[in-house]
Amino acid sequence: MLLVMMGPAAIDVLTKDQRALLKQKLGSLALYLKMDLRSGEKAFVGSQEASKLLQAQIGMWNVEHGE
């Protein structure tokens, strides 16, 4: 049995390379399946913007009519 010791720097390089490869494969699969991997993030941003708009409208209504 051969035991090979690897330092933290070597492990970091391997991990970084593996993550890059997996990210590339995931992107390819998503493209093939016509899926948007950022759809959740986009929906969240849209809901945040809608919430800000509604809060502004409520604020204007309160200024005009009082609480």
MMTF fields as JSON, N, C-alpha, C and O atoms, coordinates in Angstrom:
{
  "mmtfVersion": "1.0.0",
  "mmtfProducer": "UNKNOWN",
  "numBonds": 267,
  "numAtoms": 268,
  "numGroups": 67,
  "numChains": 1,
  "numModels": 1,
  "chainsPerModel": [1],
  "groupsPerChain": [67],
  "chainIdList": ["A"],
  "bondAtomList": [4, 2, 8, 6, 12, 10, 16, 14, 20, 18, 24, 22, 28, 26, 32, 30, 36, 34, 40, 38, 44, 42, 48, 46, 52, 50, 56, 54, 60, 58, 64, 62, 68, 66, 72, 70, 76, 74, 80, 78, 84, 82, 88, 86, 92, 90, 96, 94, 100, 98, 104, 102, 108, 106, 112, 110, 116, 114, 120, 118, 124, 122, 128, 126, 132, 130, 136, 134, 140, 138, 144, 142, 148, 146, 152, 150, 156, 154, 160, 158, 164, 162, 168, 166, 172, 170, 176, 174, 180, 178, 184, 182, 188, 186, 192, 190, 196, 194, 200, 198, 204, 202, 208, 206, 212, 210, 216, 214, 220, 218, 224, 222, 228, 226, 232, 230, 236, 234, 240, 238, 244, 242, 248, 246, 252, 250, 256, 254, 260, 258, 264, 262],
  "bondOrderList": [1, 1, 1, 1, 1, 1, 1, 1, 1, 1, 1, 1, 1, 1, 1, 1, 1, 1, 1, 1, 1, 1, 1, 1, 1, 1, 1, 1, 1, 1, 1, 1, 1, 1, 1, 1, 1, 1, 1, 1, 1, 1, 1, 1, 1, 1, 1, 1, 1, 1, 1, 1, 1, 1, 1, 1, 1, 1, 1, 1, 1, 1, 1, 1, 1, 1],
  "groupList": [{"groupName": "MET", "atomNameList": ["N", "CA", "C", "O"], "elementList": ["N", "C", "C", "O"], "formalChargeList": [0, 0, 0, 0], "bondAtomList": [1, 0, 2, 1, 3, 2], "bondOrderList": [1, 1, 2], "singleLetterCode": "M", "chemCompType": "L-PEPTIDE LINKING"}, {"groupName": "LEU", "atomNameList": ["N", "CA", "C", "O"], "elementList": ["N", "C", "C", "O"], "formalChargeList": [0, 0, 0, 0], "bondAtomList": [1, 0, 2, 1, 3, 2], "bondOrderList": [1, 1, 2], "singleLetterCode": "L", "chemCompType": "L-PEPTIDE LINKING"}, {"groupName": "VAL", "atomNameList": ["N", "CA", "C", "O"], "elementList": ["N", "C", "C", "O"], "formalChargeList": [0, 0, 0, 0], "bondAtomList": [1, 0, 2, 1, 3, 2], "bondOrderList": [1, 1, 2], "singleLetterCode": "V", "chemCompType": "L-PEPTIDE LINKING"}, {"groupName": "GLY", "atomNameList": ["N", "CA", "C", "O"], "elementList": ["N", "C", "C", "O"], "formalChargeList": [0, 0, 0, 0], "bondAtomList": [1, 0, 2, 1, 3, 2], "bondOrderList": [1, 1, 2], "singleLetterCode": "G", "chemCompType": "PEPTIDE LINKING"}, {"groupName": "PRO", "atomNameList": ["N", "CA", "C", "O"], "elementList": ["N", "C", "C", "O"], "formalChargeList": [0, 0, 0, 0], "bondAtomList": [1, 0, 2, 1, 3, 2], "bondOrderList": [1, 1, 2], "singleLetterCode": "P", "chemCompType": "L-PEPTIDE LINKING"}, {"groupName": "ALA", "atomNameList": ["N", "CA", "C", "O"], "elementList": ["N", "C", "C", "O"], "formalChargeList": [0, 0, 0, 0], "bondAtomList": [1, 0, 2, 1, 3, 2], "bondOrderList": [1, 1, 2], "singleLetterCode": "A", "chemCompType": "L-PEPTIDE LINKING"}, {"groupName": "ILE", "atomNameList": ["N", "CA", "C", "O"], "elementList": ["N", "C", "C", "O"], "formalChargeList": [0, 0, 0, 0], "bondAtomList": [1, 0, 2, 1, 3, 2], "bondOrderList": [1, 1, 2], "singleLetterCode": "I", "chemCompType": "L-PEPTIDE LINKING"}, {"groupName": "ASP", "atomNameList": ["N", "CA", "C", "O"], "elementList": ["N", "C", "C", "O"], "formalChargeList": [0, 0, 0, 0], "bondAtomList": [1, 0, 2, 1, 3, 2], "bondOrderList": [1, 1, 2], "singleLetterCode": "D", "chemCompType": "L-PEPTIDE LINKING"}, {"groupName": "THR", "atomNameList": ["N", "CA", "C", "O"], "elementList": ["N", "C", "C", "O"], "formalChargeList": [0, 0, 0, 0], "bondAtomList": [1, 0, 2, 1, 3, 2], "bondOrderList": [1, 1, 2], "singleLetterCode": "T", "chemCompType": "L-PEPTIDE LINKING"}, {"groupName": "LYS", "atomNameList": ["N", "CA", "C", "O"], "elementList": ["N", "C", "C", "O"], "formalChargeList": [0, 0, 0, 0], "bondAtomList": [1, 0, 2, 1, 3, 2], "bondOrderList": [1, 1, 2], "singleLetterCode": "K", "chemCompType": "L-PEPTIDE LINKING"}, {"groupName": "GLN", "atomNameList": ["N", "CA", "C", "O"], "elementList": ["N", "C", "C", "O"], "formalChargeList": [0, 0, 0, 0], "bondAtomList": [1, 0, 2, 1, 3, 2], "bondOrderList": [1, 1, 2], "singleLetterCode": "Q", "chemCompType": "L-PEPTIDE LINKING"}, {"groupName": "ARG", "atomNameList": ["N", "CA", "C", "O"], "elementList": ["N", "C", "C", "O"], "formalChargeList": [0, 0, 0, 0], "bondAtomList": [1, 0, 2, 1, 3, 2], "bondOrderList": [1, 1, 2], "singleLetterCode": "R", "chemCompType": "L-PEPTIDE LINKING"}, {"groupName": "SER", "atomNameList": ["N", "CA", "C", "O"], "elementList": ["N", "C", "C", "O"], "formalChargeList": [0, 0, 0, 0], "bondAtomList": [1, 0, 2, 1, 3, 2], "bondOrderList": [1, 1, 2], "singleLetterCode": "S", "chemCompType": "L-PEPTIDE LINKING"}, {"groupName": "TYR", "atomNameList": ["N", "CA", "C", "O"], "elementList": ["N", "C", "C", "O"], "formalChargeList": [0, 0, 0, 0], "bondAtomList": [1, 0, 2, 1, 3, 2], "bondOrderList": [1, 1, 2], "singleLetterCode": "Y", "chemCompType": "L-PEPTIDE LINKING"}, {"groupName": "GLU", "atomNameList": ["N", "CA", "C", "O"], "elementList": ["N", "C", "C", "O"], "formalChargeList": [0, 0, 0, 0], "bondAtomList": [1, 0, 2, 1, 3, 2], "bondOrderList": [1, 1, 2], "singleLetterCode": "E", "chemCompType": "L-PEPTIDE LINKING"}, {"groupName": "PHE", "atomNameList": ["N", "CA", "C", "O"], "elementList": ["N", "C", "C", "O"], "formalChargeList": [0, 0, 0, 0], "bondAtomList": [1, 0, 2, 1, 3, 2], "bondOrderList": [1, 1, 2], "singleLetterCode": "F", "chemCompType": "L-PEPTIDE LINKING"}, {"groupName": "TRP", "atomNameList": ["N", "CA", "C", "O"], "elementList": ["N", "C", "C", "O"], "formalChargeList": [0, 0, 0, 0], "bondAtomList": [1, 0, 2, 1, 3, 2], "bondOrderList": [1, 1, 2], "singleLetterCode": "W", "chemCompType": "L-PEPTIDE LINKING"}, {"groupName": "ASN", "atomNameList": ["N", "CA", "C", "O"], "elementList": ["N", "C", "C", "O"], "formalChargeList": [0, 0, 0, 0], "bondAtomList": [1, 0, 2, 1, 3, 2], "bondOrderList": [1, 1, 2], "singleLetterCode": "N", "chemCompType": "L-PEPTIDE LINKING"}, {"groupName": "HIS", "atomNameList": ["N", "CA", "C", "O"], "elementList": ["N", "C", "C", "O"], "formalChargeList": [0, 0, 0, 0], "bondAtomList": [1, 0, 2, 1, 3, 2], "bondOrderList": [1, 1, 2], "singleLetterCode": "H", "chemCompType": "L-PEPTIDE LINKING"}],
  "groupTypeList": [0, 1, 1, 2, 0, 0, 3, 4, 5, 5, 6, 7, 2, 1, 8, 9, 7, 10, 11, 5, 1, 1, 9, 10, 9, 1, 3, 12, 1, 5, 1, 13, 1, 9, 0, 7, 1, 11, 12, 3, 14, 9, 5, 15, 2, 3, 12, 10, 14, 5, 12, 9, 1, 1, 10, 5, 10, 6, 3, 0, 16, 17, 2, 14, 18, 3, 14],
  "groupIdList": [1, 2, 3, 4, 5, 6, 7, 8, 9, 10, 11, 12, 13, 14, 15, 16, 17, 18, 19, 20, 21, 22, 23, 24, 25, 26, 27, 28, 29, 30, 31, 32, 33, 34, 35, 36, 37, 38, 39, 40, 41, 42, 43, 44, 45, 46, 47, 48, 49, 50, 51, 52, 53, 54, 55, 56, 57, 58, 59, 60, 61, 62, 63, 64, 65, 66, 67],
  "secStructList": [7, 7, 7, 7, 7, 7, 7, 2, 2, 2, 2, 2, 2, 2, 2, 2, 2, 2, 2, 2, 2, 2, 2, 2, 2, 2, 2, 2, 2, 2, 2, 2, 6, 6, 7, 7, 6, 6, 2, 2, 2, 2, 2, 2, 2, 2, 2, 2, 2, 2, 2, 2, 2, 2, 2, 2, 2, 2, 2, 2, 2, 2, 2, 2, 2, 7, 7],
  "xCoordList": [0.847, 0.0, 0.893, 1.852, 0.551, 1.321, 0.51, -0.646, 1.102, 0.435, 1.063, 2.272, 0.253, 0.74, 0.214, -0.981, 1.101, 0.714, 0.564, 1.404, -0.503, -0.732, -0.883, -1.515, -0.296, -0.418, -1.729, -2.404, -2.09, -3.344, -3.406, -4.478, -2.273, -2.268, -2.622, -3.375, -2.082, -2.376, -3.846, -4.47, -4.396, -5.807, -6.69, -7.706, -6.304, -7.06, -7.076, -8.108, -5.953, -5.873, -6.797, -7.541, -6.75, -7.623, -9.096, -9.915, -9.422, -10.805, -11.275, -12.398, -10.428, -10.779, -11.021, -11.988, -10.149, -10.309, -11.588, -12.302, -11.878, -13.09, -14.344, -15.307, -14.33, -15.487, -15.7, -16.836, -14.617, -14.726, -15.304, -16.161, -14.84, -15.342, -16.818, -17.604, -17.196, -18.599, -19.497, -20.617, -19.003, -19.776, -19.988, -21.072, -18.953, -19.053, -20.056, -20.873, -20.004, -20.937, -22.365, -23.288, -22.553, -23.882, -24.442, -25.617, -23.604, -24.03, -24.425, -25.414, -23.659, -23.966, -25.288, -26.104, -25.498, -26.752, -27.945, -28.995, -27.791, -28.878, -29.211, -30.38, -28.193, -28.414, -29.14, -30.079, -28.711, -29.34, -30.797, -31.658, -31.073, -32.432, -33.263, -34.424, -32.641, -33.298, -33.804, -34.944, -32.924, -33.243, -32.399, -31.231, -33.005, -32.282, -31.873, -32.718, -30.579, -30.093, -30.248, -30.16, -30.476, -30.605, -32.048, -32.296, -33.008, -34.417, -34.872, -35.638, -34.411, -34.786, -34.268, -34.977, -33.027, -32.428, -33.168, -33.428, -33.506, -34.222, -35.6, -36.039, -36.282, -37.607, -37.503, -38.353, -36.467, -36.266, -36.047, -36.639, -35.204, -34.94, -36.223, -36.51, -36.993, -38.265, -39.233, -39.91, -39.303, -40.209, -39.737, -40.558, -38.436, -37.9, -38.265, -38.649, -38.144, -38.483, -39.978, -40.375, -40.807, -42.255, -42.609, -43.486, -41.936, -42.18, -41.823, -42.556, -40.696, -40.299, -41.317, -41.645, -41.822, -42.814, -44.095, -44.665, -44.546, -45.76, -45.574, -46.481, -44.406, -44.135, -44.162, -44.664, -43.628, -43.646, -45.087, -45.452, -45.9, -47.3, -48.061, -48.871, -47.809, -48.442, -48.002, -48.811, -46.726, -46.22, -46.891, -47.249, -47.066, -47.733, -49.193, -49.713, -49.863, -51.256, -51.373, -52.298, -50.451, -50.464, -50.23, -50.841, -49.356, -49.093, -50.36, -50.726, -51.008, -52.185, -53.405, -54.152, -53.608, -54.835, -54.598, -55.558, -53.391, -53.105, -53.222, -53.775, -52.693, -52.737, -54.091, -54.355],
  "yCoordList": [-1.172, 0.0, 1.236, 1.333, 2.177, 3.408, 4.541, 4.747, 5.259, 6.372, 7.661, 7.862, 8.517, 9.777, 10.907, 10.987, 11.754, 12.91, 14.124, 14.372, 14.863, 16.078, 17.237, 17.118, 18.338, 19.525, 20.247, 19.963, 21.17, 21.919, 22.678, 22.795, 23.191, 23.943, 23.031, 23.427, 21.815, 20.873, 20.468, 20.328, 20.283, 19.922, 21.069, 20.838, 22.303, 23.471, 23.553, 23.868, 23.276, 23.312, 22.262, 22.547, 21.041, 19.984, 20.323, 20.11, 20.845, 21.207, 22.309, 22.261, 23.294, 24.396, 23.882, 24.278, 23.003, 22.431, 21.601, 21.679, 20.809, 19.989, 20.856, 20.56, 21.917, 22.817, 23.488, 23.623, 23.91, 24.548, 23.562, 23.931, 22.319, 21.306, 21.021, 20.937, 20.873, 20.616, 21.789, 21.593, 22.994, 24.183, 24.215, 24.556, 23.862, 23.821, 22.751, 23.003, 21.576, 20.5, 20.882, 20.627, 21.487, 21.917, 22.941, 22.885, 23.869, 24.868, 24.229, 24.629, 23.238, 22.538, 21.78, 21.818, 21.093, 20.365, 21.314, 21.026, 22.42, 23.396, 23.953, 24.139, 24.213, 24.712, 23.665, 23.986, 22.422, 21.326, 21.153, 20.924, 21.261, 21.092, 22.372, 22.405, 23.421, 24.735, 25.225, 25.671, 25.129, 25.581, 26.807, 26.895, 27.742, 28.92, 28.684, 28.638, 28.535, 28.263, 29.463, 29.323, 30.634, 31.841, 32.298, 33.424, 31.449, 31.866, 32.217, 33.162, 31.473, 31.774, 33.124, 33.887, 33.412, 34.704, 35.842, 36.883, 35.638, 36.67, 36.917, 38.062, 35.845, 35.987, 36.73, 37.563, 36.431, 37.102, 38.596, 39.41, 38.959, 40.376, 41.063, 42.182, 40.396, 40.967, 41.183, 42.209, 40.225, 40.378, 41.475, 42.171, 41.637, 42.711, 44.074, 44.989, 44.201, 45.47, 45.762, 46.9, 44.722, 44.899, 45.302, 46.14, 44.713, 45.037, 46.493, 47.188, 46.953, 48.353, 49.299, 50.329, 48.956, 49.793, 49.853, 50.929, 48.718, 48.691, 49.458, 50.164, 49.323, 50.079, 51.584, 52.355, 51.999, 53.423, 53.893, 54.987, 53.072, 53.445, 53.534, 54.442, 52.606, 52.653, 53.91, 54.563, 54.244, 55.451, 56.702, 57.592, 56.778, 57.944, 57.996, 59.077, 56.844, 56.791, 57.259, 57.998, 56.84, 57.255, 58.747, 59.389, 59.309, 60.753, 61.514, 62.521, 61.002, 61.691, 61.53, 62.486, 60.33, 60.048, 59.861, 59.806, 59.769, 59.503, 58.009, 57.242, 57.636, 56.21, 55.883, 54.733],
  "zCoordList": [0.0, 0.0, 0.0, 0.765, -0.881, -1.015, -0.412, -0.778, 0.493, 1.15, 0.639, 0.759, 0.079, -0.472, 0.408, 0.693, 0.82, 1.632, 0.714, -0.151, 0.916, 0.142, 1.114, 2.164, 0.743, 1.567, 1.301, 0.312, 2.167, 1.998, 0.673, 0.079, 0.207, -1.047, -2.222, -3.111, -2.225, -3.305, -3.284, -4.336, -2.095, -1.967, -2.453, -3.108, -2.133, -2.594, -4.112, -4.704, -4.743, -6.21, -6.807, -7.745, -6.264, -6.773, -6.576, -7.47, -5.414, -5.126, -6.064, -6.566, -6.301, -7.196, -8.609, -9.26, -9.081, -10.418, -10.517, -11.516, -9.485, -9.492, -9.496, -10.204, -8.712, -8.681, -10.027, -10.48, -10.67, -11.981, -12.998, -13.801, -12.967, -13.885, -13.629, -14.573, -12.373, -12.041, -12.428, -12.899, -12.228, -12.607, -14.115, -14.588, -14.863, -16.321, -16.76, -17.646, -16.16, -16.498, -16.142, -16.916, -14.987, -14.578, -15.557, -15.92, -15.98, -16.951, -18.272, -18.888, -18.71, -19.958, -19.852, -20.773, -18.731, -18.536, -18.482, -19.057, -17.809, -17.711, -19.098, -19.434, -19.887, -21.249, -22.077, -22.804, -21.971, -22.704, -22.298, -23.148, -21.005, -20.489, -20.562, -20.152, -21.091, -21.214, -19.858, -19.722, -18.864, -17.513, -17.182, -17.559, -16.477, -16.016, -14.567, -13.674, -14.346, -12.999, -12.07, -10.85, -12.641, -11.82, -11.688, -11.257, -12.05, -12.014, -10.597, -10.41, -9.611, -8.23, -7.78, -7.125, -8.135, -7.778, -8.477, -7.874, -9.749, -10.5, -9.901, -9.797, -9.509, -8.894, -7.564, -7.247, -6.79, -5.508, -5.708, -5.0, -6.663, -6.941, -7.383, -6.959, -8.232, -8.682, -7.532, -7.473, -6.621, -5.481, -4.534, -3.937, -4.392, -3.55, -4.141, -3.414, -5.47, -6.127, -5.997, -5.748, -6.167, -6.023, -4.596, -4.386, -3.623, -2.225, -1.935, -1.232, -2.477, -2.274, -2.89, -2.301, -4.076, -4.741, -3.915, -3.733, -3.419, -2.596, -1.291, -0.851, -0.674, 0.553, 0.284, 1.103, -0.856, -1.213, -1.42, -0.988, -2.077, -2.295, -0.974, -0.785, -0.066, 1.253, 1.999, 2.658, 1.893, 2.539, 2.011, 2.783, 0.688, 0.094, 0.535, 0.813, 0.602, 1.033, 2.471, 2.809, 3.316, 4.726, 4.868, 5.723, 4.046, 4.097, 3.69, 4.296, 2.651, 2.143, 3.05, 3.259, 3.588, 4.342, 5.848, 6.617, 6.259, 7.659, 7.943, 7.155, 9.071, 9.409, 9.94, 10.29]
}
